[in-house]
């Protein structure tokens, strides 16, 4: 995943023009969110009827199919970096990020959002079983419903012009934090279904806008490396989940996820008013 995801994101800028970048990134997210809508519910039903083994074998088979399809993709334009060692390239990429305030700000803010918001997904089985008192099927439905919000967000962003993207990123973060706070303390299945639509909306806005802004402002030769740092969110999520798990042992799962979400809300408000550079990004 660490090798594949940065390449998949960086190649978008080689396919479309700079003015179409946000629309293309949003459409790419829409494709993922379509699966996010259908597959969790389907997986929940399959787990209830056939067990976990069947689902995992099916997923492995689909990955093998993906390898076959990738083999037919054309080779994209590449930056000539011959004569450089991998370690030198990594150092150059990190040095570039540290000396580019806009890139560093977007990356830092995005990774903070991930640490504070994503643990809810990994602790969702606890919510569904202990708080909402439902099973695997209902949990799959809950995840699928979050995909509805994500799809709406992707379609909306795909249709918008390239203006005020910094403000939209901050707004998405603020929406995600505030709605996730309410979701964490909800004990109603039906209310949680409604709230998670907006959680999905805010999360896809954060993901799409951060990706777009980074690709828009980064120099071509560093695009892949910057995308690699952004995709570190998949590893950094485990840090947030570990923290949330420790907190859940002490103060309960609702206050654990809710406390992180409250922190995200306050950080978003502070950054919104205190960081002019991010607000003004177009």
PEVEN-V135066 format. One line per field, one symbol per residue. ss: DSSP state (~ for helix, > for strand, _ for the rest). psi: psi as a letter, one per 40 degrees, with the letter a starting at -180 (. if undefined). burial: + if it has 24 or more other C-alpha atoms within 12 Angstrom, else -. Layout:
BEGIN
ss->???
psi->???
burial->???
END
This chain:
BEGIN
ss->___~~~~~~~_~~~~__~~~~~~~~~~~~~~~~~~~~~~~~~~~~~~~~~_~~~~~~~~~~~~~~~~~~~_______________~~~~~~~~~~~~~__~~~~~~~~~~~~~~~~~_~~~~_~~~~~~~~____~~~~~~~~~~~~~~~~~~~~~~~~_____~~~~~~~~~~~~~~~~~~~~____~~~~~~~~~~~~~~~~~~~~~~~~~~~~~__~~~~~~~~~~~__~~~~~~~~~~~~~~~~~~~_~~~~~~~~~~~~~~~~~~~~~~_~~~~___
psi->ddddddddddddeediideedddddddddddddddddddddddddddddeiddddddddddddddddddddeiihihihhfiehidddddddddddddegdddddddddddddddeddddddeddddddddefiadddddddddddddddddddddddeiigifddddddddddddddddddddehehdddddddeddddddddddddddddddddeiideeddddddddeeddddddddddddddddddeidddddddddddddddddddddegddddeh.
burial->-----+++++++++-----+++++++++++--++-+++++++++--+---------------------------------------------++-++----+++++++++++++++++++++++++++--++-+++++++++++++++++++++++++---+--++++++++++++++++++++++--+--+++++++++++++++++++++++++++-+-+++++++++++++-+++-++-+++--+----+++++++++++++++++-++-----++-++
END
